[in-house]
Amino acid sequence: MNDKLIDETVKRYIREYDRYKKLADIVFSMCQNIVQKNLTIRATVQHRAKSPASLAEKLRKTNKYKSVDSVFEGISDLAGVRIITYQEVDRAKVVNEIKQIFVGKFEKPIRIEIKDKNGDNGKYYKATHCQVALPSEYLIENFNLKNTTCEIQVCSLLSHVYNEIEHDLQYKPRTGNLSNEEKQLINQLALITESGDTVIRKLLEATNDRLKKHKGEFVDVHDFAVRMGELLKVGESFSNNAGLLYDQFVSMRLNSPETIMSTLLNHGEDLVDAAIRQYEIFSQYIATRKINITIDKNSSDLLLLLLLRKKVAVILKDNTFISENNRTLRLRRIAQLYQDMLLT
């Protein structure tokens, strides 16, 4: 692009910068909920609005755009969020949640690109890019963000390291082209990334084995998911929807397996048997009334139903503020249905 068009584009972007920053902030918060509350996986979330200087640098390297409007239509990451999962296997889970929570521009499906190179032309970049817009309920107080999109990049921790180093050296060389030695070392780093994913998986498995032996109060939500998942015999899948449930238990001072079972179980009851029984009763209730909600037998929903048996009024009181496309809405809806069942 010529200098005049770049200057006009950057000036407009500076005027609109706060809008893109606000969008990135909101999407960042929603993505934190995905990893911390919905999936309860180990991951970090980063966000930013592209700096005006970075935009200008990018435009100097291309002749793709012929107008200011075409830049704003064509550049996908003016607002950007990156979700970095500890494990590669969790990438698909995160993307699936993104598809359920966000919408695409003009209410169309989200544009998703899986950018896995797998050694093609010496490239090992691995990530999934999702171009998202905010659903309608988030636009009530942010109407100026309607149909403005944010790019969410999802990748594993080690892929992130490789991606950052390879991109910085390959596309932003300080002087000249990369040497053969640099290229060879980047390729070696890619191979280390592949083997490192296996190491991280085994490390987390060993950590979970250690947590299963832990006694007393929960250290964090991961400790909660591991130990209660073991006690309910659902394993790692207990993590689904576990974040909000953990917060609920902590707020009620039910912060250990012992206090949970002593509070929620009747005398002589077995935890698994009681949970399965509640699942069967509630599942039959929603099935006979053709209610469109899914209760997952292999998740923390089992423990939620036991909690509702004893504390449904407390749950409804603690979750009065809700929004659509949010797990809080699901939690309150299940609680309301459970109370309706008790009243029939």
DAVENSUL-V854063 format. One record per residue. N is the residue number from 1. PHI is phi in degrees with one decimal (none if undefined). OMEGA is omega in whole degrees, -180 to 180 (none if undefined). D_CENTER is the distance of its C-alpha to the mean C-alpha in Angstrom with 1 decimal. Layout:
n->N phi->PHI omega->OMEGA d_center->D_CENTER
n->N phi->PHI omega->OMEGA d_center->D_CENTER
This chain:
n->1 phi->none omega->178 d_center->36.3
n->2 phi->-77.2 omega->-173 d_center->39.4
n->3 phi->-60.8 omega->-178 d_center->39.3
n->4 phi->-65.6 omega->-180 d_center->40.2
n->5 phi->-68.2 omega->176 d_center->37.3
n->6 phi->-61.9 omega->-179 d_center->34.9
n->7 phi->-61.5 omega->179 d_center->36.4
n->8 phi->-64.6 omega->-179 d_center->36.0
n->9 phi->-65.4 omega->-178 d_center->32.4
n->10 phi->-65.8 omega->178 d_center->31.5
n->11 phi->-62.2 omega->177 d_center->33.5
n->12 phi->-65.4 omega->-179 d_center->31.7
n->13 phi->-63.8 omega->178 d_center->28.3
n->14 phi->-61.7 omega->178 d_center->29.4
n->15 phi->-65.4 omega->-176 d_center->30.4
n->16 phi->-101.3 omega->-173 d_center->27.0
n->17 phi->-56.0 omega->-177 d_center->24.9
n->18 phi->-60.9 omega->179 d_center->24.1
n->19 phi->-66.6 omega->179 d_center->22.6
n->20 phi->-69.5 omega->177 d_center->20.2
n->21 phi->-66.1 omega->179 d_center->19.3
n->22 phi->-62.2 omega->178 d_center->18.7
n->23 phi->-61.0 omega->180 d_center->16.4
n->24 phi->-61.3 omega->179 d_center->14.4
n->25 phi->-63.3 omega->-178 d_center->14.4
n->26 phi->-67.5 omega->-180 d_center->13.2
n->27 phi->-64.0 omega->176 d_center->10.3
n->28 phi->-57.5 omega->-180 d_center->9.4
n->29 phi->-63.2 omega->179 d_center->9.7
n->30 phi->-65.6 omega->179 d_center->7.7
n->31 phi->-71.0 omega->174 d_center->4.5
n->32 phi->-61.1 omega->177 d_center->5.9
n->33 phi->-63.5 omega->180 d_center->6.3
n->34 phi->-58.8 omega->-174 d_center->3.3
n->35 phi->-83.0 omega->-175 d_center->3.8
n->36 phi->-91.1 omega->-174 d_center->7.3
n->37 phi->-107.7 omega->-174 d_center->8.5
n->38 phi->-77.6 omega->-176 d_center->7.4
n->39 phi->-97.3 omega->-178 d_center->7.0
n->40 phi->53.6 omega->177 d_center->8.6
n->41 phi->-109.9 omega->177 d_center->8.4
n->42 phi->-84.3 omega->-177 d_center->9.9
n->43 phi->-164.0 omega->172 d_center->8.2
n->44 phi->-121.6 omega->-179 d_center->9.1
n->45 phi->-127.4 omega->178 d_center->8.2
n->46 phi->-121.4 omega->177 d_center->11.4
n->47 phi->-153.6 omega->177 d_center->12.9
n->48 phi->-170.9 omega->164 d_center->16.5
n->49 phi->-98.8 omega->-177 d_center->19.0
n->50 phi->-58.7 omega->180 d_center->21.3
n->51 phi->-72.0 omega->177 d_center->24.5
n->52 phi->-56.0 omega->179 d_center->27.7
n->53 phi->-65.0 omega->179 d_center->29.2
n->54 phi->-65.8 omega->177 d_center->26.5
n->55 phi->-63.3 omega->180 d_center->26.9
n->56 phi->-61.6 omega->179 d_center->30.6
n->57 phi->-62.0 omega->180 d_center->30.4
n->58 phi->-64.8 omega->-177 d_center->28.3
n->59 phi->-70.7 omega->179 d_center->30.9
n->60 phi->-67.2 omega->-175 d_center->33.8
n->61 phi->-97.3 omega->-176 d_center->32.7
n->62 phi->-142.2 omega->171 d_center->32.7
n->63 phi->-114.8 omega->-174 d_center->35.2
n->64 phi->-69.1 omega->-172 d_center->32.6
n->65 phi->-101.5 omega->-176 d_center->32.7
n->66 phi->-109.8 omega->180 d_center->35.9
n->67 phi->-152.7 omega->177 d_center->35.1
n->68 phi->-62.9 omega->-180 d_center->32.9
n->69 phi->-60.3 omega->-179 d_center->31.3
n->70 phi->-66.3 omega->176 d_center->30.5
n->71 phi->-66.5 omega->-177 d_center->28.6
n->72 phi->-69.5 omega->175 d_center->26.3
n->73 phi->-79.9 omega->-171 d_center->25.9
n->74 phi->-94.4 omega->-179 d_center->25.4
n->75 phi->-85.6 omega->-170 d_center->23.2
n->76 phi->-89.5 omega->-170 d_center->19.6
n->77 phi->-116.9 omega->173 d_center->18.1
n->78 phi->-61.2 omega->166 d_center->20.1
n->79 phi->-112.4 omega->-175 d_center->16.9
n->80 phi->-140.0 omega->175 d_center->14.2
n->81 phi->-131.5 omega->177 d_center->10.7
n->82 phi->-124.8 omega->175 d_center->9.7
n->83 phi->-105.3 omega->-176 d_center->6.8
n->84 phi->-112.8 omega->-179 d_center->9.2
n->85 phi->-86.8 omega->177 d_center->8.9
n->86 phi->-64.0 omega->-176 d_center->12.1
n->87 phi->-114.8 omega->177 d_center->12.9
n->88 phi->-59.8 omega->-176 d_center->13.4
n->89 phi->-62.9 omega->-178 d_center->13.2
n->90 phi->-82.9 omega->-178 d_center->9.5
n->91 phi->-58.9 omega->-178 d_center->9.0
n->92 phi->-63.7 omega->179 d_center->10.2
n->93 phi->-62.5 omega->-180 d_center->8.1
n->94 phi->-65.5 omega->-180 d_center->4.9
n->95 phi->-60.6 omega->179 d_center->7.6
n->96 phi->-63.3 omega->177 d_center->9.1
n->97 phi->-66.1 omega->178 d_center->6.6
n->98 phi->-58.5 omega->-179 d_center->6.9
n->99 phi->-65.0 omega->-179 d_center->10.6
n->100 phi->-81.3 omega->-171 d_center->10.9
n->101 phi->-98.2 omega->-177 d_center->9.9
n->102 phi->-99.2 omega->173 d_center->11.3
n->103 phi->-124.6 omega->175 d_center->14.9
n->104 phi->-93.5 omega->179 d_center->16.9
n->105 phi->-62.1 omega->-178 d_center->19.8
n->106 phi->58.1 omega->178 d_center->22.7
n->107 phi->64.3 omega->177 d_center->20.6
n->108 phi->-81.1 omega->177 d_center->20.7
n->109 phi->-59.3 omega->177 d_center->18.1
n->110 phi->-62.1 omega->176 d_center->15.3
n->111 phi->-83.6 omega->-177 d_center->16.8
n->112 phi->-122.6 omega->178 d_center->15.0
n->113 phi->-124.5 omega->173 d_center->16.8
n->114 phi->-90.5 omega->-173 d_center->16.5
n->115 phi->-108.7 omega->180 d_center->18.4
n->116 phi->-98.3 omega->-177 d_center->19.5
n->117 phi->-88.9 omega->176 d_center->23.1
n->118 phi->53.3 omega->177 d_center->24.0
n->119 phi->91.6 omega->179 d_center->27.1
n->120 phi->-61.9 omega->-180 d_center->28.3
n->121 phi->53.3 omega->178 d_center->30.8
n->122 phi->76.5 omega->-179 d_center->29.8
n->123 phi->-104.9 omega->179 d_center->26.2
n->124 phi->-130.4 omega->180 d_center->23.3
n->125 phi->-60.3 omega->180 d_center->20.4
n->126 phi->-135.3 omega->177 d_center->17.3
n->127 phi->-169.5 omega->173 d_center->14.1
n->128 phi->-116.7 omega->-180 d_center->12.7
n->129 phi->-105.3 omega->-180 d_center->13.2
n->130 phi->-120.9 omega->178 d_center->12.0
n->131 phi->-97.7 omega->-170 d_center->14.4
n->132 phi->-124.7 omega->170 d_center->13.3
n->133 phi->-123.7 omega->-178 d_center->15.4
n->134 phi->-79.5 omega->174 d_center->15.0
n->135 phi->-67.4 omega->-169 d_center->16.0
n->136 phi->-56.7 omega->-176 d_center->19.5
n->137 phi->-66.8 omega->177 d_center->18.9
n->138 phi->-86.0 omega->-177 d_center->17.3
n->139 phi->-97.1 omega->-178 d_center->20.4
n->140 phi->-58.0 omega->179 d_center->23.0
n->141 phi->-105.0 omega->-178 d_center->23.2
n->142 phi->-136.5 omega->-173 d_center->21.8
n->143 phi->-61.6 omega->-179 d_center->24.0
n->144 phi->-71.0 omega->178 d_center->24.6
n->145 phi->-98.2 omega->-178 d_center->21.0
n->146 phi->-59.3 omega->179 d_center->21.8
n->147 phi->63.8 omega->169 d_center->21.2
n->148 phi->-92.3 omega->-172 d_center->20.2
n->149 phi->-106.6 omega->178 d_center->17.3
n->150 phi->-125.5 omega->176 d_center->14.6
n->151 phi->-92.4 omega->174 d_center->13.6
n->152 phi->-106.0 omega->175 d_center->10.0
n->153 phi->-100.2 omega->179 d_center->10.7
n->154 phi->-121.3 omega->179 d_center->8.8
n->155 phi->-152.6 omega->178 d_center->11.2
n->156 phi->-81.7 omega->-177 d_center->12.3
n->157 phi->-58.9 omega->-178 d_center->14.0
n->158 phi->-72.4 omega->175 d_center->17.4
n->159 phi->-63.4 omega->178 d_center->16.9
n->160 phi->-61.2 omega->179 d_center->15.8
n->161 phi->-59.5 omega->180 d_center->19.1
n->162 phi->-61.5 omega->-178 d_center->21.1
n->163 phi->-58.2 omega->-177 d_center->19.7
n->164 phi->-66.0 omega->-179 d_center->20.5
n->165 phi->-67.0 omega->-178 d_center->23.9
n->166 phi->-62.9 omega->-179 d_center->24.9
n->167 phi->-67.5 omega->-178 d_center->24.0
n->168 phi->-64.5 omega->-178 d_center->25.8
n->169 phi->-81.4 omega->-175 d_center->28.8
n->170 phi->-76.2 omega->-173 d_center->29.0
n->171 phi->-105.5 omega->178 d_center->28.5
n->172 phi->-129.5 omega->180 d_center->29.7
n->173 phi->-64.3 omega->-178 d_center->32.8
n->174 phi->-71.8 omega->180 d_center->35.0
n->175 phi->-145.0 omega->174 d_center->38.2
n->176 phi->71.4 omega->-180 d_center->38.9
n->177 phi->-88.9 omega->179 d_center->37.0
n->178 phi->-67.0 omega->177 d_center->35.4
n->179 phi->-77.3 omega->177 d_center->38.0
n->180 phi->-61.2 omega->180 d_center->38.1
n->181 phi->-65.1 omega->178 d_center->37.4
n->182 phi->-62.2 omega->180 d_center->34.2
n->183 phi->-63.5 omega->179 d_center->33.1
n->184 phi->-64.2 omega->-180 d_center->34.0
n->185 phi->-69.2 omega->175 d_center->32.0
n->186 phi->-63.1 omega->178 d_center->28.9
n->187 phi->-64.2 omega->177 d_center->29.3
n->188 phi->-63.9 omega->178 d_center->29.8
n->189 phi->-62.1 omega->178 d_center->26.6
n->190 phi->-62.2 omega->179 d_center->24.8
n->191 phi->-65.9 omega->177 d_center->26.6
n->192 phi->-63.8 omega->178 d_center->25.6
n->193 phi->-60.7 omega->179 d_center->22.0
n->194 phi->-59.9 omega->-179 d_center->22.5
n->195 phi->-71.5 omega->-180 d_center->24.3
n->196 phi->-64.9 omega->177 d_center->22.0
n->197 phi->-58.7 omega->179 d_center->19.1
n->198 phi->-66.5 omega->179 d_center->21.6
n->199 phi->-62.6 omega->-180 d_center->22.5
n->200 phi->-63.3 omega->179 d_center->19.1
n->201 phi->-59.2 omega->-180 d_center->18.6
n->202 phi->-67.0 omega->178 d_center->22.1
n->203 phi->-63.5 omega->180 d_center->21.5
n->204 phi->-67.7 omega->175 d_center->18.6
n->205 phi->-63.6 omega->178 d_center->20.8
n->206 phi->-66.0 omega->178 d_center->23.6
n->207 phi->-62.9 omega->179 d_center->21.6
n->208 phi->-63.4 omega->177 d_center->20.8
n->209 phi->-61.2 omega->178 d_center->24.5
n->210 phi->-68.0 omega->-179 d_center->25.5
n->211 phi->-63.6 omega->180 d_center->23.3
n->212 phi->-61.2 omega->-179 d_center->24.9
n->213 phi->-90.5 omega->-177 d_center->28.2
n->214 phi->-70.0 omega->178 d_center->27.3
n->215 phi->-119.2 omega->176 d_center->29.2
n->216 phi->86.0 omega->-174 d_center->29.0
n->217 phi->-66.6 omega->177 d_center->26.3
n->218 phi->-67.8 omega->177 d_center->22.6
n->219 phi->-79.3 omega->-180 d_center->21.6
n->220 phi->-160.9 omega->-177 d_center->17.9
n->221 phi->-65.3 omega->180 d_center->15.2
n->222 phi->-69.9 omega->175 d_center->15.2
n->223 phi->-62.4 omega->177 d_center->18.9
n->224 phi->-56.6 omega->-177 d_center->18.8
n->225 phi->-64.7 omega->-178 d_center->16.7
n->226 phi->-67.3 omega->-174 d_center->19.0
n->227 phi->-72.5 omega->179 d_center->22.2
n->228 phi->-72.6 omega->175 d_center->21.8
n->229 phi->-63.2 omega->177 d_center->20.4
n->230 phi->-69.0 omega->-178 d_center->23.6
n->231 phi->-67.5 omega->-180 d_center->25.8
n->232 phi->-90.3 omega->176 d_center->24.7
n->233 phi->61.7 omega->175 d_center->24.9
n->234 phi->-115.7 omega->174 d_center->21.6
n->235 phi->63.6 omega->-174 d_center->20.3
n->236 phi->-64.1 omega->-178 d_center->16.7
n->237 phi->-66.9 omega->175 d_center->15.7
n->238 phi->-58.9 omega->-176 d_center->16.3
n->239 phi->-60.0 omega->-179 d_center->12.8
n->240 phi->-63.2 omega->-179 d_center->11.6
n->241 phi->70.6 omega->-173 d_center->11.8
n->242 phi->-79.0 omega->-174 d_center->13.3
n->243 phi->-61.5 omega->179 d_center->11.8
n->244 phi->-65.1 omega->180 d_center->13.8
n->245 phi->-63.9 omega->177 d_center->16.6
n->246 phi->-60.7 omega->178 d_center->17.0
n->247 phi->-58.8 omega->-180 d_center->17.3
n->248 phi->-64.4 omega->180 d_center->19.9
n->249 phi->-64.1 omega->-180 d_center->21.8
n->250 phi->-62.5 omega->-180 d_center->22.0
n->251 phi->-63.8 omega->180 d_center->23.3
n->252 phi->-96.6 omega->180 d_center->25.9
n->253 phi->62.2 omega->172 d_center->26.9
n->254 phi->-97.9 omega->-166 d_center->26.1
n->255 phi->-112.3 omega->175 d_center->24.7
n->256 phi->-156.1 omega->177 d_center->26.1
n->257 phi->-56.8 omega->-177 d_center->26.6
n->258 phi->-65.6 omega->-179 d_center->30.3
n->259 phi->-69.6 omega->178 d_center->29.9
n->260 phi->-63.2 omega->-177 d_center->27.4
n->261 phi->-69.8 omega->180 d_center->30.0
n->262 phi->-67.6 omega->-179 d_center->33.0
n->263 phi->-86.0 omega->-171 d_center->31.7
n->264 phi->-94.5 omega->-177 d_center->30.2
n->265 phi->-99.0 omega->172 d_center->32.7
n->266 phi->-77.9 omega->-177 d_center->36.3
n->267 phi->-59.3 omega->177 d_center->39.1
n->268 phi->83.3 omega->-179 d_center->39.2
n->269 phi->-75.9 omega->172 d_center->36.0
n->270 phi->-94.7 omega->-175 d_center->33.8
n->271 phi->-57.5 omega->-177 d_center->30.0
n->272 phi->-65.1 omega->-179 d_center->29.0
n->273 phi->-61.4 omega->-179 d_center->31.9
n->274 phi->-66.4 omega->-180 d_center->31.3
n->275 phi->-66.4 omega->179 d_center->27.6
n->276 phi->-63.3 omega->179 d_center->28.5
n->277 phi->-62.6 omega->178 d_center->31.3
n->278 phi->-64.1 omega->177 d_center->29.2
n->279 phi->-61.1 omega->-179 d_center->26.8
n->280 phi->-64.8 omega->-179 d_center->29.9
n->281 phi->-64.0 omega->-176 d_center->31.4
n->282 phi->-70.6 omega->179 d_center->28.4
n->283 phi->-61.5 omega->179 d_center->27.6
n->284 phi->-65.6 omega->179 d_center->31.2
n->285 phi->-61.6 omega->-177 d_center->31.2
n->286 phi->-72.7 omega->179 d_center->28.4
n->287 phi->-71.2 omega->-178 d_center->29.8
n->288 phi->-67.1 omega->179 d_center->33.3
n->289 phi->-99.3 omega->176 d_center->32.2
n->290 phi->53.1 omega->179 d_center->29.9
n->291 phi->-85.4 omega->-175 d_center->27.0
n->292 phi->-86.4 omega->174 d_center->23.9
n->293 phi->-150.7 omega->-177 d_center->21.2
n->294 phi->-106.5 omega->173 d_center->19.9
n->295 phi->-106.1 omega->-174 d_center->20.3
n->296 phi->-92.6 omega->-179 d_center->18.9
n->297 phi->-65.7 omega->-178 d_center->21.7
n->298 phi->-106.0 omega->180 d_center->19.8
n->299 phi->-153.6 omega->178 d_center->17.1
n->300 phi->-69.6 omega->176 d_center->17.4
n->301 phi->-56.8 omega->178 d_center->18.9
n->302 phi->-59.1 omega->-179 d_center->22.2
n->303 phi->-72.1 omega->177 d_center->22.2
n->304 phi->-58.2 omega->-179 d_center->21.2
n->305 phi->-64.9 omega->175 d_center->24.3
n->306 phi->-65.7 omega->177 d_center->26.5
n->307 phi->-64.2 omega->-180 d_center->25.4
n->308 phi->-64.3 omega->180 d_center->26.3
n->309 phi->-57.1 omega->-176 d_center->29.6
n->310 phi->-103.4 omega->-168 d_center->30.6
n->311 phi->-132.2 omega->-175 d_center->28.6
n->312 phi->-60.8 omega->-180 d_center->27.7
n->313 phi->-64.5 omega->179 d_center->29.5
n->314 phi->-66.1 omega->-180 d_center->27.7
n->315 phi->-61.6 omega->-180 d_center->24.2
n->316 phi->-65.0 omega->179 d_center->25.4
n->317 phi->-68.9 omega->-177 d_center->26.8
n->318 phi->-77.4 omega->-176 d_center->23.8
n->319 phi->-125.6 omega->-180 d_center->21.4
n->320 phi->-78.6 omega->180 d_center->23.7
n->321 phi->-92.7 omega->-177 d_center->21.4
n->322 phi->-135.8 omega->174 d_center->18.9
n->323 phi->-141.5 omega->-180 d_center->17.3
n->324 phi->-67.2 omega->-179 d_center->16.4
n->325 phi->56.9 omega->-179 d_center->13.1
n->326 phi->-133.4 omega->-178 d_center->12.0
n->327 phi->-64.3 omega->176 d_center->12.2
n->328 phi->-61.0 omega->177 d_center->15.1
n->329 phi->-60.9 omega->-180 d_center->17.0
n->330 phi->-63.4 omega->-179 d_center->16.6
n->331 phi->-60.2 omega->-179 d_center->17.8
n->332 phi->-68.2 omega->-179 d_center->20.7
n->333 phi->-62.9 omega->178 d_center->21.6
n->334 phi->-62.4 omega->179 d_center->22.0
n->335 phi->-62.6 omega->-180 d_center->24.0
n->336 phi->-65.9 omega->178 d_center->26.2
n->337 phi->-65.3 omega->180 d_center->26.9
n->338 phi->-64.9 omega->178 d_center->27.7
n->339 phi->-64.2 omega->178 d_center->30.1
n->340 phi->-60.4 omega->179 d_center->31.7
n->341 phi->-62.2 omega->-179 d_center->32.3
n->342 phi->-65.8 omega->-176 d_center->34.1
n->343 phi->-87.8 omega->-180 d_center->36.2
n->344 phi->-86.3 omega->none d_center->37.4
